[in-house]
Amino acid sequence: MAESMQGLKRTHRCAELNEANIGENVTVMGWVQKNRNKGGLVFVDVRDRSGLIQIVFEEGVTDEAMLDTAAKLKSEYVVAVAGTVRARQGAVNPNLATGTIEICPSELRILSESETPPFPIEENSKTREELRLKYRFLDLRRPDIQRNLMMRSKVATLTRQFLSEEGFLEIETPFLIKSTPEGARDYLVPSRIHQGSFYALPQSPQIFKQLLMCSGYDRYFQIVKCFRDEDLRADRQPEFTQIDMELSFVDVDDVIDVNERLMAKLFREVLGIEVPLPMPRMTWQEAMDRYGSDKPDIRFGMELVDVTDTVKGCEFAVFRGAIENGGSVRGINAKGQGGMPRKKIDKLVDFAKDYGAKGLAYIAVQEDGTVKSSFAKFMKEEEMSALIEKMDGEKGDLLLFAADKNKVVWSVLGALRLEMARQMEILNKDEYKFVWITEFPLLEWSEEENRFTAMHHPFTMPMEEDIPYLESDPGRVRAKAYDIVLNGNEIGGGSVRIFNQEIQSRMFEVLGFTPEQADEQFGFLLNAFKYGVPPHAGLAYGLDRVVMLMAKQDSIRDVIAFPKIKDASDLMTEAPAAVDKKQLEELGLELAEQ
């Protein structure tokens, strides 16, 4: 039966004890991980967030009533144990932080009993995720999840310390804001007092942090929840956490410098890893040409090779057609994969089609030097030799080619390069490779809206030398924007902001905003800019993603305490849910018939 603590006070967490505590009287409290009853000898592992400690109840040493109680302890009972730390009498457990010690108990209290959990509380659980998330309060007891969340807490604490020491002020911005049309879809909140009107939950604190720069706060940061009602994707959350910052009187190099030092501090103090500074930088164009991605994984080579000039005179219609339509032919060399069976190559063709390819051409150079190819019959011998040479092809290599518009070729080969790296098992989670991607296109053409849209947001500064082309050739204008990429994941991004009213007006015009529309959506920001605005720039990290990579996890759900699933619902609380009709009436809302 459960008892109260009755004046018992915990002296240590379980795994805080070590050989230095031998002979001490201690009190630990936690959950029963395991109970092994050997008849007259009961071993109980007690667990808390620090780890495990073994308690040994033995006939002739332990009080008889306590031994009986210990024998009845079940998994996940909450207990308090007082006793003396001693060296392990049995086998030492080298895999346990407390593997050389145990507690000989003088007192045992059951603080709370437990039903049998629906799954075992253990590391690297094989239980399906849906069940674990339904009982997330139990799943959160797993030591690996607890380590992840403790790491997340440490990252947040160190970030606050570092930015405070760098002169940043932590300032909160509002959650109930005005909806803006650019970017992803907003979550809307109906107003009871202003019926028919809605607040939006912020996708980021962008406008408010720029206003703080106008107000003279110089350096701002915030670890803040943001919300996006985006289309479904397995590893995307409707609410996520940003490390958000903005700085005044700075340019690109200043923002990069402070953030490189922040990352170096986090990796040094959390993981004991020294990040070499300065981090490499690469323009967007170079990243696309070399890796087919603006978030390149530079832990391995297999870079894209442009073979357009090498094949432009050949008879292969796929290559020729792509080049005539203004596209390109590019390839990657998967070293040592020349012996791949045809079935597996066909799977790669299907994979490429998922990324927009019409097909995938290949050359497999066999170990004996012979060549198998999907298009050899359309190539002269010297053309084939020149192509293999251009690709640095050697015996045993598999050369894969895409031919289409550049955008499609980059997308296909960028994804295929990562897929081949996965299949070849050359991605090392213990290796951390950072790279800055700079000089993004300022604008991208939206077929859907038949206009240019901002690649980042409408307040991103164009590179000074490209400003003359804003109206005449918007597609060639580069932005003073930068992303920080880690192991093929964009972990943060930002830009220098427009602080010149004339450039901002021109930007809105290019984006298709009338002056009235711009004023309606962003009037308060534009109004603030009339009263003296400093040059300013900022950056925001996805905290969830940073911690996921640091903790070597495959999903951000494993580093978020209470995540949503793919359809943005919460299996534990069953949100979203229907609300009372009276609540809807108070808000002046009526639901359409489904």
C-alpha positions in Angstrom: 0.0 0.0 0.0 1.2 3.5 -0.8 2.7 5.6 2.0 3.7 9.2 2.3 7.3 10.4 2.6 6.8 11.1 6.3 9.8 13.3 6.7 12.1 11.2 4.5 14.3 13.5 2.3 16.1 12.4 -0.8 19.8 12.9 -0.4 21.0 11.9 -3.9 19.6 11.0 -7.3 20.3 7.4 -8.1 23.2 7.6 -10.5 24.8 10.5 -8.6 26.2 7.9 -6.1 29.6 6.3 -6.7 32.4 4.6 -4.9 33.3 7.8 -3.0 29.9 7.4 -1.2 30.6 3.9 0.2 29.8 3.7 3.9 27.4 6.7 3.7 23.7 6.6 4.7 21.7 7.8 1.7 18.0 8.1 0.6 17.1 7.6 -3.1 13.6 7.8 -4.7 12.4 6.7 -8.0 10.7 4.1 -10.1 11.2 0.3 -10.0 12.9 -0.7 -13.2 13.3 -4.4 -12.4 12.8 -6.8 -9.5 14.7 -10.1 -9.4 13.6 -12.3 -6.6 16.1 -15.1 -6.0 14.3 -16.5 -2.9 15.7 -14.9 0.2 17.7 -12.5 -2.0 15.8 -9.7 -3.8 17.6 -7.3 -6.3 15.6 -4.2 -7.1 16.9 -1.6 -9.7 15.5 1.8 -8.9 15.5 4.4 -11.7 15.3 8.2 -11.9 16.3 10.7 -14.5 20.0 10.3 -13.6 20.1 6.5 -14.1 19.9 3.3 -12.1 21.0 2.0 -8.7 20.8 -1.5 -7.4 19.1 -2.2 -4.0 19.9 -5.6 -2.4 17.4 -7.0 0.2 18.8 -10.2 1.8 17.5 -12.7 4.3 19.2 -12.3 7.7 20.3 -8.7 6.9 17.1 -7.0 5.8 14.0 -6.8 8.1 11.7 -9.6 7.3 8.6 -7.4 6.6 10.7 -5.2 4.3 12.0 -8.3 2.5 8.3 -9.4 1.9 7.5 -5.9 0.6 10.5 -5.8 -1.7 9.5 -9.2 -3.1 6.1 -7.7 -4.1 7.5 -4.6 -5.9 6.4 -4.4 -9.5 7.7 -2.5 -12.5 7.1 1.3 -12.3 6.1 1.4 -8.6 7.4 4.6 -7.1 9.6 3.9 -4.0 11.8 5.6 -1.4 14.8 3.7 -0.1 17.1 4.7 2.7 20.2 2.6 3.4 24.0 2.4 3.3 26.1 2.5 0.1 28.5 -0.5 -0.2 30.7 -2.1 -2.8 28.8 -4.6 -5.0 28.9 -8.0 -3.3 28.1 -9.8 -6.6 29.3 -9.2 -10.2 30.3 -5.6 -11.2 28.2 -4.2 -14.1 30.7 -2.1 -16.3 27.8 -0.8 -18.4 26.2 1.0 -15.5 27.5 4.3 -13.9 26.7 2.8 -10.5 27.8 -0.7 -11.5 30.4 -1.1 -8.8 28.1 -0.2 -5.8 24.7 -1.0 -4.3 22.5 0.0 -1.5 21.9 -2.2 1.6 18.5 -0.8 2.7 17.4 0.1 6.2 14.0 1.5 5.1 11.7 0.9 2.1 8.5 2.9 1.3 6.1 2.4 -1.6 5.1 5.9 -2.5 2.9 4.9 -5.4 1.7 1.7 -7.0 1.5 1.2 -10.8 -0.6 -0.8 -13.2 1.3 -2.9 -15.7 2.5 -0.4 -18.4 1.3 -1.0 -22.0 4.9 -1.3 -23.0 8.3 -1.8 -21.3 10.1 1.4 -20.2 13.4 0.7 -21.9 16.0 2.3 -24.1 15.7 2.0 -27.9 12.1 0.8 -27.6 10.7 -1.4 -30.3 7.1 -0.4 -29.4 5.4 1.3 -32.3 5.4 5.0 -32.1 1.6 5.5 -32.1 1.3 3.5 -28.9 4.3 5.3 -27.3 2.9 8.7 -28.2 -0.6 7.8 -26.8 1.1 7.1 -23.5 3.8 9.8 -23.9 3.9 10.3 -20.1 5.3 6.8 -19.9 7.4 7.0 -23.0 9.1 10.1 -21.4 10.4 7.9 -18.6 12.7 6.1 -21.1 16.3 6.9 -20.3 17.2 7.8 -23.9 14.3 10.2 -24.3 15.2 11.7 -20.9 18.8 12.2 -22.0 17.6 14.0 -25.2 15.4 16.4 -23.2 18.2 17.0 -20.7 20.5 17.8 -23.6 17.8 20.2 -25.0 17.6 22.0 -21.7 21.4 22.3 -21.6 21.5 23.7 -25.1 18.8 26.3 -24.2 20.7 27.3 -21.0 24.0 27.6 -22.7 22.5 29.6 -25.6 20.9 32.1 -23.1 24.3 32.4 -21.3 26.3 32.9 -24.5 23.9 35.5 -26.0 23.6 37.4 -22.8 27.3 37.6 -22.5 27.4 38.9 -26.1 25.1 41.8 -25.2 21.8 40.4 -26.4 18.6 41.1 -24.5 15.9 38.5 -24.1 12.6 40.1 -25.0 9.3 38.3 -25.5 7.1 39.1 -28.5 3.3 38.5 -28.7 1.6 35.2 -29.8 -1.7 36.8 -30.8 -0.7 38.8 -33.9 -2.1 40.0 -37.3 -2.2 37.5 -40.1 0.2 38.1 -43.0 -0.2 36.5 -46.5 3.5 35.7 -47.3 5.0 32.4 -46.2 3.2 29.3 -44.9 -0.5 29.1 -43.8 -1.3 30.7 -40.4 -3.1 29.2 -37.5 -6.0 31.5 -36.8 -7.6 32.4 -33.4 -11.1 33.9 -33.5 -11.7 36.9 -31.3 -14.7 36.8 -29.0 -14.7 40.6 -28.4 -14.0 41.6 -32.1 -16.4 39.1 -33.7 -15.6 38.2 -37.3 -11.9 39.2 -36.7 -9.0 36.8 -36.1 -5.6 36.8 -34.6 -2.9 34.6 -36.1 -0.3 32.6 -34.2 3.2 33.7 -35.3 5.2 31.8 -37.9 8.1 33.7 -36.5 8.7 36.9 -34.5 10.1 38.6 -37.7 8.3 41.9 -37.7 8.5 42.4 -34.0 12.2 41.8 -33.8 12.7 44.3 -36.6 10.6 46.8 -34.7 12.8 46.2 -31.6 15.8 47.2 -33.7 13.9 50.4 -34.7 13.3 50.9 -31.0 17.1 50.9 -30.2 17.4 47.5 -28.4 20.5 46.8 -30.5 20.7 43.0 -29.9 17.6 40.8 -29.2 17.1 37.1 -28.7 14.3 34.8 -27.7 13.8 31.0 -27.5 10.3 31.0 -28.8 7.4 28.8 -30.0 6.4 29.4 -33.6 3.4 27.9 -35.5 2.8 26.9 -39.1 -0.2 25.2 -40.5 1.8 23.4 -43.2 1.0 20.4 -45.3 1.7 17.0 -43.8 5.2 15.7 -43.6 6.5 13.0 -41.3 9.1 15.0 -39.5 7.4 18.4 -39.4 5.6 19.9 -36.3 2.8 22.4 -36.4 4.5 24.1 -33.4 8.2 24.3 -33.1 10.9 26.2 -31.2 13.2 28.8 -32.6 16.4 30.4 -31.2 15.6 33.8 -32.7 17.9 36.8 -32.8 18.3 40.2 -34.4 21.3 42.6 -34.4 21.7 46.3 -35.3 24.6 48.0 -37.1 25.9 44.8 -38.5 26.5 43.1 -41.9 26.7 39.4 -43.0 30.1 38.7 -41.5 29.1 40.0 -38.0 26.0 37.7 -37.8 28.1 34.7 -39.1 30.9 35.4 -36.5 28.6 35.5 -33.4 26.7 32.4 -34.6 29.9 30.3 -35.4 31.1 31.0 -31.8 27.6 30.1 -30.4 27.7 26.7 -32.3 31.3 26.1 -31.2 30.4 26.7 -27.6 27.4 24.4 -27.7 29.3 21.5 -29.3 32.2 21.9 -27.0 30.2 22.0 -23.8 27.5 19.6 -24.6 29.3 17.0 -26.8 33.0 17.7 -26.1 33.5 18.3 -29.8 35.7 21.2 -31.2 34.1 22.8 -34.2 36.9 24.2 -36.5 36.3 28.0 -37.1 35.8 29.7 -39.4 33.2 27.4 -40.9 33.4 26.9 -44.7 31.1 29.1 -46.9 29.6 28.4 -50.2 27.3 30.4 -52.5 23.9 29.0 -53.3 24.9 28.6 -56.9 28.0 26.6 -56.0 26.0 24.4 -53.6 23.5 23.6 -56.3 26.1 22.9 -58.9 28.2 20.7 -56.7 25.6 19.0 -54.5 22.2 19.6 -56.1 21.0 21.1 -52.9 21.0 24.3 -50.9 21.5 22.2 -47.7 24.4 20.0 -48.8 25.8 17.2 -46.8 29.5 17.7 -47.1 30.5 14.7 -45.0 31.2 12.8 -48.3 32.0 13.5 -51.9 30.0 12.1 -54.8 29.6 15.6 -56.2 27.6 16.4 -59.3 29.5 16.7 -62.5 28.2 18.8 -65.4 28.7 16.7 -68.6 26.5 18.9 -70.8 29.4 19.9 -73.1 30.8 16.4 -73.2 27.5 14.9 -74.5 26.1 17.8 -76.5 26.9 16.2 -79.9 25.7 12.7 -79.1 22.7 10.9 -80.6 21.0 10.0 -77.3 17.7 11.9 -77.6 17.2 12.3 -73.8 20.5 14.2 -73.5 20.0 16.1 -76.7 16.5 17.1 -75.9 17.4 18.4 -72.4 20.2 20.5 -73.8 18.1 22.0 -76.6 15.4 23.0 -74.0 18.0 25.0 -72.1 18.6 22.3 -69.5 21.7 20.3 -68.6 23.0 16.8 -68.2 24.8 16.0 -65.0 25.9 12.9 -63.2 27.2 11.4 -60.0 29.8 8.7 -59.5 28.9 6.0 -56.9 32.4 4.5 -56.4 32.5 0.8 -56.1 28.8 0.2 -57.0 29.4 -0.9 -60.6 28.3 -4.5 -59.7 24.8 -3.4 -58.5 22.1 -5.8 -59.8 19.8 -4.5 -62.5 16.8 -4.8 -60.1 18.4 -2.3 -57.6 19.3 0.1 -60.5 15.6 -0.1 -61.5 14.6 0.9 -58.0 17.0 3.9 -58.2 15.2 4.9 -61.5 11.8 4.8 -59.6 13.4 6.8 -56.8 14.6 9.5 -59.3 11.1 9.7 -60.8 9.7 10.7 -57.3 11.9 13.8 -57.6 10.6 14.8 -61.0 12.9 12.8 -63.3 11.5 11.2 -66.4 14.1 8.5 -66.0 17.7 7.8 -65.1 20.6 7.0 -67.4 23.5 4.9 -66.1 26.9 3.4 -66.9 28.1 0.5 -64.8 31.9 0.0 -65.3 32.6 -3.6 -64.5 35.7 -4.9 -62.7 37.0 -6.3 -65.9 36.6 -2.9 -67.6 33.6 -3.8 -69.7 30.7 -1.3 -69.7 27.0 -1.9 -69.1 24.8 1.1 -69.9 21.2 2.0 -70.5 22.1 4.2 -73.5 25.4 2.8 -74.9 23.8 2.0 -78.3 23.2 5.8 -78.9 26.8 6.7 -78.2 30.0 6.3 -80.2 32.8 4.5 -78.5 34.9 7.6 -78.2 31.9 9.6 -76.8 31.3 6.9 -74.1 35.0 6.9 -73.2 35.1 10.7 -73.0 32.0 10.7 -70.7 33.4 8.1 -68.4 36.7 10.0 -68.2 34.8 13.3 -67.4 33.0 11.4 -64.6 36.4 10.1 -63.3 34.9 6.6 -63.8 37.1 3.7 -62.9 36.6 -0.1 -62.8 33.8 -1.0 -60.4 32.0 2.5 -60.5 28.4 3.2 -61.2 27.7 6.5 -63.0 24.2 7.9 -62.8 22.9 10.7 -65.0 19.9 13.0 -65.1 19.0 15.3 -68.0 16.3 18.0 -67.7 15.9 21.6 -66.7 18.5 22.5 -64.1 16.0 22.7 -61.3 14.9 19.1 -61.9 18.4 17.8 -62.4 19.6 19.3 -59.1 16.6 18.0 -57.3 17.0 14.4 -58.7 20.8 14.1 -58.2 20.8 15.9 -54.9 18.3 13.3 -53.5 20.0 10.4 -55.3 23.4 11.4 -53.9 22.0 11.1 -50.4 20.2 7.8 -51.2 23.4 6.3 -52.5 25.3 7.5 -49.4 22.7 5.7 -47.2 22.9 2.5 -49.3 26.7 2.6 -49.2 26.6 3.3 -45.4 29.0 6.2 -45.6 27.0 8.6 -43.4 28.7 8.9 -40.0 26.5 10.4 -37.3 29.6 11.0 -35.1 30.9 13.5 -37.7 29.6 17.0 -37.7 30.2 19.1 -40.9 29.0 22.7 -40.9 28.7 24.9 -44.0 27.2 28.4 -44.6 25.2 28.8 -47.8 25.2 32.5 -48.9 23.9 34.6 -51.8 20.6 32.9 -52.3 18.3 34.1 -55.1 16.2 37.0 -53.6 13.1 35.8 -55.5 11.7 32.7 -57.0 9.0 32.4 -59.6 5.7 30.8 -58.5 3.8 29.0 -61.3 0.8 28.7 -59.0 0.6 32.5 -58.3 2.1 33.6 -61.6 4.4 36.0 -59.9 7.7 36.3 -58.1 7.6 35.4 -54.4 10.3 36.1 -51.7 12.6 33.1 -51.2 12.9 34.1 -47.6 10.6 37.0 -46.8 9.8 40.5 -48.2 12.3 42.3 -45.9 15.5 40.6 -47.2 18.1 43.0 -48.5 19.3 42.4 -52.1 23.0 42.4 -52.7 24.0 46.0 -53.4 25.4 45.3 -56.9 22.2 43.5 -58.0 19.7 46.3 -56.9 19.7 47.8 -60.4 18.1 44.6 -61.7 15.2 44.5 -59.3 12.7 45.5 -62.0 14.4 44.6 -65.2 15.7 41.0 -64.3 14.3 40.0 -60.8 15.4 36.4 -61.2 19.1 37.3 -61.3 19.0 39.3 -58.0 20.9 37.7 -55.1 19.9 38.2 -51.5 22.1 39.1 -48.5 20.8 35.8 -47.0 22.6 33.0 -45.3 21.7 29.5 -44.0 23.8 27.5 -41.6 23.7 23.8 -42.7 24.8 20.8 -40.6 25.2 17.3 -42.1 22.7 18.1 -44.9 20.1 19.8 -42.6 19.4 23.5 -42.6 19.5 24.3 -38.9 19.2 28.0 -39.2 18.8 30.8 -41.6 18.6 34.6 -41.8 19.4 37.7 -43.7 20.4 41.3 -43.7 17.1 43.3 -43.7 16.0 46.1 -46.0 16.2 49.4 -44.0 15.9 51.7 -46.9 12.3 52.7 -47.7 12.9 53.2 -51.4 14.3 49.6 -51.8 11.5 48.2 -49.6 8.9 49.9 -51.8 10.5 48.5 -54.9 10.6 45.0 -53.3 6.9 45.1 -52.6 6.2 46.2 -56.2 8.2 43.3 -57.6 6.2 41.0 -55.3 3.0 42.3 -56.8 1.9 44.3 -53.7 0.1 47.6 -54.3 1.2 50.4 -52.0 -2.3 50.0 -50.3 -1.8 46.2 -49.8 1.7 46.7 -48.4 0.4 49.4 -46.0 -2.6 47.2 -45.0 -0.3 44.2 -44.2 2.9 45.8 -42.9 1.8 49.4 -42.2 3.1 49.5 -38.6 6.6 48.3 -39.7 6.7 50.7 -42.6 5.5 53.5 -40.4 8.3 52.7 -37.9 10.9 52.9 -40.7 10.0 56.6 -41.2 11.5 57.4 -37.8 15.1 56.4 -38.2 15.9 52.7 -38.6 19.4 51.2 -38.2 20.9 48.7 -40.6 20.0 45.3 -39.0 20.2 41.6 -39.7 19.1 38.4 -38.0 19.0 34.7 -37.9 16.8 32.0 -36.4 17.6 28.3 -35.6 15.2 25.4 -35.4 16.1 24.3 -31.8 14.4 21.0 -32.3 16.5 20.2 -35.4 19.8 21.3 -33.7 19.2 19.1 -30.7 18.0 16.2 -32.9 21.4 16.2 -34.7 23.4 16.7 -31.5 21.5 13.7 -29.9 22.0 11.6 -33.1 18.3 11.0 -33.5 16.4 10.5 -36.7 13.3 12.4 -35.8 12.6 15.7 -34.0 9.8 13.9 -32.2 12.5 12.3 -30.1 13.7 15.6 -28.7 10.3 17.3 -28.1 8.5 16.5 -24.9 4.9 16.3 -26.3 5.1 16.2 -30.1 2.3 15.9 -32.6 2.1 13.2 -35.2 2.1 13.5 -39.0 -1.5 14.8 -39.2 -0.8 17.5 -36.6 -2.8 15.7 -33.9 -1.9 14.8 -30.4 -2.6 11.1 -29.6 -2.3 11.6 -25.9 -4.7 14.6 -25.3 -6.7 13.9 -28.5 -6.2 17.4 -29.8 -7.6 18.9 -31.9 -11.1 18.2 -30.7 -14.7 19.5 -31.2 -15.7 22.4 -28.8 -18.9 23.2 -27.1 -21.6 24.8 -29.2 -21.8 27.6 -26.6 -18.1 28.5 -27.1 -18.7 28.8 -30.9 -21.8 31.0 -30.3 -19.7 33.3 -28.1 -17.2 33.7 -30.9 -19.9 34.2 -33.5 -18.9 31.1 -35.4 -20.9 28.5 -37.1 -19.5 25.3 -38.6 -20.2 24.4 -42.2 -21.9 21.1 -42.8 -19.3 18.5 -43.5 
